[in-house]
Amino acid sequence: MINKPAVDQLIGKLSADGHDASRYELCVVASKRARQIIEQNNGRELPGKMKPITVACNEIAAGKVISAKD
């Protein structure tokens, strides 16, 4: 379970572009980004032994990752 950043904060970051985000949308966006991070590192360990999902959530909190509607 992720405590920091808070789930509500992450949902708020995804909602910033004018639509209401949900927990489901947060889950989808974070998991897609985590898979991208795994592919980019080719199975190597991340710095500081961080997990890809943690890095993805930190990027969402920083505003580096947004949700795109198809």
N, C-alpha and C positions, 0 to 999 in steps of 0.2 A: 504494500500500500504506500502510495506516495503522500508524504506529509508536507514537504517543502519543494517546490512551491505548492500552495494550496490548490485543490481542485477548482474551487470557486474562482480563484484568481486566474487560472488557466482558461476557464470557460469565459471569463470576462475579456481576456485577451483575444479569444477567437470571435467574440461577439462585437468587437470594436468596429468592424466594417459595416455595421448597419443591420445585421441580421442577428437573431437570437440563436446562440449555439446551445448545444445540449451536451450531456455527459457522453452520449453515444458518439457525437461528432468529435469530441475531444479524444475519445478512445481511438477512433479511426485515424485521425490526423496524427496522433502521437505514435501509433503503431506503424503507419506508413513511413514516417520520418525515421523511426528506429530501424526499420528494415533497410532504408537507404544508407544509414550510418554503418550498419553491418556490412553492406555490399561495398561501401567506399573503403572500409578498413581491411577487406579481404580476410576476415577472420582473426585479425590481430587484435590484441588487447588495446583498449582505449587508455589514454593517459589517466593516471590516478585510479586505475581499475574501476572506472565508472561504467555503469551498464548503459547500453544504447538507449533504453527507455528513459533513463534519468537525463541523459544529454538531450534527448528530444523534448522532454518537458521543460528543461531549462531554456532551450531555444524558443519554445512557445512563449514562456514567461517573458523573455527578452524581446519578443516581437519579431524574431527572425523567421518564424514559421507562421503562415496564415492558412486559413481554410479557404479553398477555392471551390465555388459552386460550378458544377458541370452543366 
